Amino acid sequence: MPADSASASSNPCSTSASAGSAAAPVAPSALRGRVVTPMQIIDDGIVVLAERHIAWVGPATEAARAGWADLLATARSAPAGGYLLPGLVDVHCHGGGGESFPNAETPAQAMTAVREHRRHGTTSLVASCVTAAPEVLKARTRVLADLCDAGELAGIHFEGPFVSVERCGAQDPTYITDPDAALTRELIALGRGHVATMTIAPEKPHITGDDGVVAALIDGGALPSFGHTDAEAAPVRAALADASARIAARAEAGQPVRSARATATHLFNGMRPMHHRKPGPVPEFLAAAAGGECIVELIGDGVHLDPAIVRDMFETLGRENVVLITDALAAAGVPDGDYVLGSQAVTVSGGVARLTEGGALAGSTAHLLDVVRTTWRGGVDLVDAVFAASCQGAEIVGDDSIGALEPGLWADVVVTDADLRPVTVIRRGEVVD
């Protein structure tokens, strides 16, 4: 590739110069369309792919000067008005295509869900478990860690079992238990470096302190994600402060950290609502996010949150403090019907998933590109919506080789039509079937 290959704009998502070893050299190729970078949309842009990585990104008018004139004539174009997006990064997903990560006993079952989301533009996926018996969690961790080792998954997320019974949502209260640092460390060890996050309720005992679950997570290379909580303000503030101090201490000591910030699991959902006389956890998460000390998850599917509140969070907190997620379950991409999420029966009607008994929302049926589209149509700038579904996820999993259309990163590209419907998905330089 030409020595002067460069991006057309500065990218705050990544500073990576290389995304790992490449496969056997192949001839460079190019894509053309409206290119969505972390900073702008290039109306007529080119993305050059070479050896499974991105080699150059910029306006078509500058491609020849950059040394890519020969690719202009052969560039594959998006449909009229279509876009070129980075491969999306979902850090909270329970399944799709009829299969569920919490119920996957084999890699093949888990890969059904992975491929369902990959075909729709999510090229990096964190597999989320749900509250279950310790032996079940250990068994699922072994299966998912193997897929992480193989490069099929970007990480593992445990949603429970150390959460609030009062705000358990679709988590089975039978298996909710008090926080256990020893079990946390065992799960992290079984995860072989791939455990990205664990959802914990900050008001529970043994959360903070040197012997708490927060310490076990951060020492093990994972992040606490606070949620499914019935807490008032004080425990949330204390847990966030404990996490921030521990992450900072590791960074100052030169020890690896996955990310500089904890997260909040699906803000507003699975937690006590905000009230001016009983504020609950939400204002604490908002204050921490506004101060750059926390990233809040938003299920922007139009069901869990009204698009207006999603827009308000972008405007209030800034895109750097928000991550869009699906919280998808097995029903993503398949018809309405009866499904399971861990030990819980789920009924999907009209694309909305609820527990068969009790009617609580039980995850979404969306792909992350659907969430981006809903967020965009709800008034959020497309550049910001894509940033929150790509760069932000890359930060949380601690991978600077993904998340943006930038030279040196993996060639993960989503070609869409003008309405953000997927046309072609490329992952690691190869077209997804």
N, C-alpha and C positions, 0 to 999 in steps of 0.2 A: 504494500500500500504506500502511497506517497508519504514522504517524511513530514510534510506540513499539514497532515490531516488534523482538523480541529473542529470543535463545536462552534456553532454560530452564536451561542450565548452562554453565559456563565451558569453553571448548574449547582445549586446549593445542596442537592440531594446526595451527591457522592463526590469523593476526591480520588476514587480508585483509578489507577493507571492500567490495571490488568484485572481480568476476572477469572483467572485460572488458566490451566493448560488447554490448548485448542486441539481439535481433532485434526485429521489429515487435511492439509491445505486444499481449499476449493476456490474456484474463481469468485471474485467479489460480485455482489449483486446489489441492486438498489430498489427502494420503494419510493413512491412519490405520492404526495397528498398534502393535506393540512396537518402539519406536524405539531403535536402538542408537547412542548418542552416544559420544564419546571417554571420557566419565566414568561413564556409567550406562546402564541400560535404562529407558526410560520405558514402563511397562506398557501404558498406553493413551495413545499420543502422536499428535500431529499434525505433519506436515511440509507447510508451505505453499510452493507453487511459483508464482513470478510472473516473467514476462519472462526465462525460461530460467535463473533463479537461485532459490536458496532464500531465502524471505522471512521465514519464522518456523518455529521448532521448539519444541515444548513439550507439556505435558500437555493432553489434550482439555478438561479442566475449566478451563483457563486461556485457551482460545482465544477465547472470547467477550470476556473482559476485554481481550485484546490486540487486539481489533478484527476478529476472523475468525469471528464467530458465523454469518454467512451461509454459510460453507464447511463447517460441521459436518455439515449435512444431506446435502451432496453429496460429501463426502470418500469416495474410493475406499478400501475396507478391504482389508487383507491377509487371507489365509485365517485361520481360527481358530487362534490361537496363533502366527501368522506374524509376521515381522519386517520392519522397514524399516532397511536398511543403507545406508551411504554407498557410492557407486560404488567398486569396488576398484581398487587401483593395483599392477600387476605390473611389477617392474623387471628381471625376468630371464625371458624367454620366447622360444623359438626358432620357434614356429609352432603351428598347429592347423588343424582342418578339412581336413586332407590337404595343406596347403601349409606351406612352411618359409621363414622369412625368409632364412636363409643361401643358399637356392636360388631366391629370388624375383627373376626378371629383369624383372618388370613390376609396377607398382603394383597391378594387379588380382590378381595372385597373392598379394601381401602382404596385401591387404585381405581375402582369404578367411580368412586366419589371424586378422586383427584382428576380423572379424565373429564368428568362432567363439567367441572369448573374450568379446567384448562381449555377446553374447546370454546368456552365463552370469554376467554381473555385473561383468566387468572393464572399466570405462569408460575407464581410462587405462592404456596398455600401452607398455612399452619393448621394442623389437624387438632381439633378441640375434642377433648373427652368431657364427660359429665360426671357428677357425683355418683360413686359406685363403691362397692366393697373394695378394700385394699388389694385383694388378690386379682380382682378384675382389672383395676387400674394398672397393676404391675404387668399383667398379660397384655393389655392394650399397648402399654409403653414399649414392650419388646417388639411388637409388630411394627409400630410406627417408627421406632428408632431405626429399624432395618431400612425402611423406606427413606428416612432422612439420610442414612449412610449412602444409599443408592442415588441420592440427588433428586428424588421424586417429591419429597416434602421439604418445606423450609423450616419446620420446627414442630413442637408439640405444646399444646396449651391444656392445662388442667382447669376445668371450671368446677371447682369444688375438690374435695368434700368439706372444706373448712369454711362453710358459708352459713348464712342465717336461715333458720327454719321459717321465720316470719316472712322473709322475702325470697323464698327458694325458687319461685317461678316454676319452671319445668324440671327443676332438680328434684330427685326423689328424696323426701325428708327422711326416709328409713335409713339412708346411708350417710346423712350429714353427721359429722362428728367434730369434736373439739380439735383445734389445730395441733398437729403433731410434727415437730421438727425432724424427728427420726424418720418417719414415713416420708416426709418431704425429701430428705437427703437420699433415701433409698430410691424413690422415683427418679430423682435427678441422676443418680448413678446408673440406673437402668436406661435412662434416656441418652447416655453417652454423649453429653454435651449439646443435645438437641432440644432440651426443655427450654422453651422461650418464655412462657408466662404461666402463672397460676392465679386464678381468681380466689381471693380470700376476703372474708368479712372483717373489717378492722376492729369491730367491737368484741370479737371473740377473744378468749384468753390465749396466752402464749403466741401472740402475733408479733409484738415488738420485743426488743431486748436482745442480748447476745445469744440467748437460747431460744429465740422465737423463730417463727416460720419466715418472716421477712429476712432475717439474717441467713437462714439456711438457703433460701432462694438466691439471694445475691451472692453469697459465698460460692454457690454452685453454678453461677453463670446464668441464672434465670432472673426474671423480673416479677415482682408482685404486681397484681392487677386487682385493685380493690373494687368489690362489687357484691351483688346479692347480699345487701346489707340493710339492717334496720337501725343503723347507728344514728345517734345525734352527732353534732359537729365535733366535739372534742376527740373522740377516738379516731376519727378520720384524719384530723389535723396531726395527731400524734403519730399515726401510722405513716402518713406521707412524709413527715419530718424524719422519722426513723429511716425510711427507705432512702430519702435524699442524702442523708448523712452517710449512710453505709456505701452508697454508690460513689459518692464523692471521695470517701476515704480510700476505696479500692483504686480509683483513678489516680489519686495523688500518690499512692504507693506503687504505681506502675503495674497494678494487677488488671487483668482483662475485665471489662464490663461489656455487657451486651448493648446497653443503651444508657444514656445519662439520666433517664427518667422512668419512673413507674407509670403505670397506666390505670385508667378507670374502666371497668368492664361495663359495656353498653350503658353509657350515661342515661339517667332517668329511668331506665328499665331495670327491674329487680332491685329497687332501692326506695326508701321512704321518700315521698314527694316533698318538695320544698314548701315551707309555710313560714310566714314572717314572724310568728311567735314560736314555732318549733322548726328551726331551719333544716335539720337533718343533714345528710351527707352532701347533697348537690352543691350548695354554695362553697363548701370546702374544696370540692373537685374543680369548680369553676375558678376559684381564687388561685389554686395551685397551677392550673393550666394557664391562666392569664399571666402568671409569673414565670412560665416556662419550666415548671417543676413537675409537670404531669401531662400525659397525652390522654385525651378522653376518646373512647370509642363511641361511635354513633352508628346505629343500625338505620341507615337512611333509605329504607325500603318503601316508605310511605304508609306502612302499617304500624310499626313499632314507634315511629316518630312522625309527626306532621312535618312535611318539607319546610314549613315556615320556621319551626324550631331549629331544624338543621341549619337553615340559612342564618338564623340569629346566632347560633354557636360559631359559625365561621366569622361572622361580623364582630362578635364579641371577643372571641379568643384568638382569632387569626388561624390560618390554615396550618401553621407549624405546630399547633397544639391540639389538632383534631385528626383522628384516623377513621376512615370509613370502613365498615365491616359488613359481613352478611349475617353472621350467626345462623347460617343456613343449616338445614337438616337434610335427611335423606330425600325428602320430597322435592328438593330443588331440581328443576328440569324435567320432572315427570308429572303425571296427572294427579289430580285430587284423589284422596283415598285414605286408607289407614296405614300408619307407619309406627315405628318405635324410635324412641330416643333414650338410649340406655335401657332402663327398666320401665319406662313410662310409655303408655299407649298414646298415640297422637292421631288426631283426625284433621285432614286438610280439606277445606271447602272454599272454593273461590280463591284458591291460592294462599289462604291464610291458615297457618298451622296452630292448633290449640290442643291442649291436653284433652283426651277423650273424657276423662273424669275431672270436672272442675272448671274446664274452659280457659285456663291460663294460656297466654301466648307461649308457644313452644318453639321458638326459632322462626326463621324466615324460609321462603322458598326462592329467594333471589340469588342471582349471580352478582358478583361485585360490579360488573359492567352495568347491570340493571340499577344498582345503587347509585353509581356515578350518574347515570342518565336521569334518575329521579331527582337527585340533588341538583343537577344542572338545570333541569326544568323548573325546579323550585326556587331558582333565582341566584344560585351560586355560580360564580364564574367558572367556566369549564377548566381552565388551567388550574384553578384551586381545587376543584373537585377531583381531578385526576391526580394532582399532587397528594391529596389526602388518601388516595387509594393506591398509591405506588411508593413514592418517596417515604411517606410516614411508616408504612409497613416495613420497608427496608430498614429504617432506623430501629424499629422495635426488635426485629430479628437479628439486627447487628450485621447486616450483609451489605457492604458497599459495592457489590458487583451487580446489583439489580436495582430496579426502581425508577429508571429514567432513560430517556433517549440521549445518551452521552457516549462519546468515543471511549473505548476501553471496557465498557460494560458488556455483559452478555447480550446477545442479539435476541432480546425478548420484545416483540412488537405485535401490537394488535391493530389490524386494519379494519376499520368500520365504515358503514355508510354514513350519510349525513345525519341520521337519527341515532347514531351510536349503536347500531346493531352490528354484531361481529360478522365479518366477511372472511378474513383469514387471520389465524393466530400463528405466530412464529415463536418458538421457544428454543433457546440455545442454538439459534440459527436454522432450526428445522421446522418445517410446516407441521402443525398439529393436525392429526387426522380427525 
